[in-house]
Amino acid sequence: MKKNVIKILIACAALVVVYTIIWTVYVDIVYLPYIKALDGEKSAVIDGYEYTVFTPSYPSFSGNLSVEEAKRNRDVYSETTAGLLIWPSINGECRFHVMIETPKEIYDEYSSGSYIYGYELNSELKPDLSTQEFEDNYNEHKDFFEDNWDKVETMLKKTQSVFNISL
């Protein structure tokens, strides 16, 4: 009986070691190239944009990259700004989510409710309208989104050049 308990404990310890090795290799393969693109740092301001690499915390495999205008002040802001979240995968493909934030005086021109508009982007880097919920959200704020699309395009181009992401 005692030998069986020892075997089970050794097997559990081995599984934890194997999982840790797999996790470490995954994080290195997926996120290390982006950290290298920022000269070995997890965050950098380049050409007016702040680029950040959020590596997954053990034992999770979920991390992301973020890009936002560096001039953005999260407490007091006077103009519309954009941010980009990117979820890289081990095969090199990425999912993109854009957020557009606006101050109250600009926001009131468009709608009422939240000041932050978020949109998942599809493979063509346009708003994902694959569900009724996504489509309704987009249609409700379409004018606002289209008026600020130039900020998103600029950010996507800069992201492509800094992180070497295929768009």
N, C-alpha and C positions, 0 to 999 in steps of 0.2 A: 504494500500500500504506500509506504513512504517513498519507494522508488518511483511509483507512478506520479506522485505529487511533484517530485523533483523533475521528472521528465516534462510534466505539464508546465512548470515554471520556466524551465529551459526553453521550451517551445515558444512560450509567450515572450520571453526576453528576445529570442531570435526574431520573432515577428516584429517586435518594436524596432530592433536594429535594422532589419530589412526595410521597414516602412520609412525610417529616418533616412536611410541611404537614398531610397527612391525619392523622397521629398526634397532632399538636398540637391540631388542631380536635377530634378525638375526645376527647382527655383533657379539654379545656376544656368540651365539651358534657356529658360524662358526670360528671366529678368536681368541676368548679367550683361547681355548686350546693350540694354537700355541704360544701365548704370555706367557702363564704359562710354556710352555716347555723351554722358554728362561728366566726363573726365573723372570717373570713379566715385562720383557723389550721387546721393539719392535725390538731390534737388539742386536746381540751378536756374538762374535767370539768364536767358539768352535772347538778345534782340527784342527786349520788351515783353517777353513771355516767360512765365515760371513753369518749368517742367519738373515733375515729381514722379518718382518711381516708388510705389507702395508694394514692397515684396510681401508675400503671404506670411502670416504668422503660423508657426508650427502648431497644430498638424494640418492646417488648412492649405489648400492649393489655390485659393482665391486671392489674387492681388490685382493691382491695376496701375495704370499710368494716368496722370492728370496733366492738363495744360490749361493755363488761364493767363489772362492779361496781368502782368506784374503790377501795374498801377492800381489794380483793384483794391479798394479798402472795404473790407467786409462789414464795417460798422457804418460808415458814412460814404455814400457814393452818389455821384451826380450825373452819371451817364450809363447807358446800357453797356453791359460787358458780357462776354461769352466765356464758357469753360467747356472743356472736353474731357470725358472719361474714356479710357481705352482699356479693354480687357484682352491682353495677348493670350495666345494659346501656344502649345508646344509645336504645332504644325506651321506657325508663322502667321496664321490668320488672326485678325483682330475684330472685336465688336466695338462699336463706337456709340457713345451717348453724348449728346450736346445739351448744355444748359445755358439759357440766356436769362440774365438777371437785369432787372431794370428798376430805377427809382420810381417812387410813387407818382410824381408829376408826369413822367413819360408813360408809365403803366396805365394810368387812368384813361389815356386816349384809346386803349385797346379793349379793356375788359375789367372785370372785378374778380377778386380772388387772390391767388398766389402771385408773388412777384417773380418767382423763378419758374421758367418754362423748361421742361425737359423732354427731349425726343431721342428715342433710339433711332439710329440710322441703319438703313438696309445696306445690302452689298453694293448698291450704286451710290452710297453716301447721300441719300435723300431720306426724309422722314419715313420711318417704318409705318405703313398704314395697313399692316397685315391683319389687324384685329379691329373690331368696331370701336373698342375703347381707344386705341391709338388714333384711329381716324377721327373720332369725335373730338378728342383732345386737340389734334392738329387743326381741324376745321374751326374750332372755337377761337384759336389764336393764330390763324393763318396769316393775317396781315402783319402782325407783330413779327412772326417768324420770318416771313419773306423780306420785311424791311431790314432785318438784321442778319440775313443770310451771308452778306459779305464778310462779316466778322467770323463766321463759321468757316467759310472757304479759306480765308487768310490763315486761320488757326490750323486747319487741316494741312495746308501746304507747308507751313512752318514745322508742324509735327512730322510730316513726311521727311523733311530734310534733316531734322535733328535726330529723330529716332530711326530713320531709315526704314519706315513702314511703307509697304506697298498699299496704295489706295485704290 
